[in-house]
Amino acid sequence: MIGKEQQVLKIIRELKRADEETLGRKMAISSNYATEICKGLVKDGYILKTPKGYVITKEGEKISSPVKVRGPIAVLKGGL
């Protein structure tokens, strides 16, 4: 997955829903380019297109969620 795809997933996850224009503005790309990125993510099953914009799927959540660190390393980083 390329960086722009990860960025799209992150934005949609944070906003809960986003259209091509919103993605384009937030990423400083054209809405046409955002559409092309989203088409690939829909095809791969990471997002769904709805009448009000794109929403993230469970698979998209899994791939875009921050990694949770556990064990001794987590303690050093301030986590559990």
N, C-alpha and C positions, 0 to 999 in steps of 0.2 A: 504494500500500500504506500502510495506516495504522500509526501507531506501535505499537499493541498487536500487530499482526501481526508487525512487525519484532522486537518483544520476544519473542514466542513462538518465532520462528525462532532467535533468539540463544540462548534457554534450551535448546531442543532440540539445537542444534549443540553447545553446551557440555557438556550431560549425555549426549549420544548417543541418549537415549531419554527421553521424559517422558509421563506421563499427565495427564489433566485436573486432577486434584487437586493434583499437583505444580506444574503451571503456575499454577493458581489461587493457591496459597500464595506462590509466588515473585513473582507479579505483584500480589498483594493484590486479586484479583478472585474472583468465585464460580466454582466448577468448571463451572457451567452456561454462564457467559459464555465461559470458556476453551474449552468444547466448541463453541460457535458460531463462535468465531474459527478453531478448528482445522478445522471443516467447510469454511469458505471456503478455507483453505490447502490442504486435501486436494483440493478441487474445482479449484483453480488449479494443482495438481501440485507444490506446494512441500514437502509432507510426506505421509507414508503412515501409515495407521493399522494397527498390528499388535496381536496379542493382549496384548502387554506395554506398549503405549503408542505414541506417535507417534515416527517417525524422519524425519529430513530427507532429501530427495531431492537428486540432483545439481543440479537446477534451483534448489532451495531453498538449497543451498550457494552457488551463484553469486550469488544475489540478496542473501544475508545475509553474505557474506564481506567482511571489511574491505578497503577500497580500498588497493591497493599503488601507492605513488607512486614514480616514477622520474624521473631527470633532475636539473636544477639545483635544483628545489624539494625533492626528496628529500634532497639533500646538506645543504640548509639545515635540514631537519627531523631530520637525523642518520641518514638512510637512504641507500640506494644506488639 
